[in-house]
Amino acid sequence: MKKKEEPFKPHDMYKDGVAVKANTVEEHLALKSAGYGHDKPKKIIATMSFKEAVNAAKSFLEAVESQMK
């Protein structure tokens, strides 16, 4: 028997001590593909929104690209 699909509930996802809130299924899937998971670490060093996480990743990539030139 197939498991009944429940409506999406916003929740935190974690990676390397960072908690990011997934508010939609799309955000959840994007975080999952970026390596975030559901196992809460013992110590959380930062909490941010999905938009803040995307902006942080863009800034990081831009910094790396500028160093490679």
N, C-alpha and C positions, 0 to 999 in steps of 0.2 A: 504494500500500500504506500502511496506517495504521501510525504509529509505535507501538511497544510501550510501554505505560505502565509507568514505573518507580515503585517505591515512594517515597513522600515522604522526603526527607532533610532534617533540620533544617539551617538555614543563616541567615546574616545578610542583612538587607536594609538599604538605606541611603537617607538623605534628609538633606540639609543638614549633612553631617558627622556624623550620628548613626547608629549601627549598632544594629539591633534584631534579636534572634534570633526567627525564625519556627520554632516547634517542631511545628506542625501545618499541614495544608492550610488550615484555617479561619483561623489566624493569618496565614498567607501571603496569603490573599485579602484579609483586612482591611487589612494593611499595603499591599498593592498599591493598594487603593481609596483609601488615605490618601496616595498619591503616593510610596511607597517603591519602590525598584528594586534591581537586582542589581549595578549598577556601583559598585565600591568607590572612594570618593574618595581622593585623595592623603593627606588628613589627616582622621583620625577624632577628633572632639572629645568624643564621649560614646558609651558602650556601655551598653545596658540590655536588660532582659528585656521581653517583650511586656506583661506586667502593669505593669511600671514605666512603659512608654510610654503605656499607657492611662490610668494615674493622672496622669501629667504632662499629658496632653491635657485631662483633666477639670479639673485645677487651673487650667490656662490659660483654659479656657472660663469657669469660675466667676469668675476674676479679670476677664475682659473683661466679663462680664454685670454684675458689681458696679460697674464703672466707667461703664457705660451708664445706670445708674439715676439 
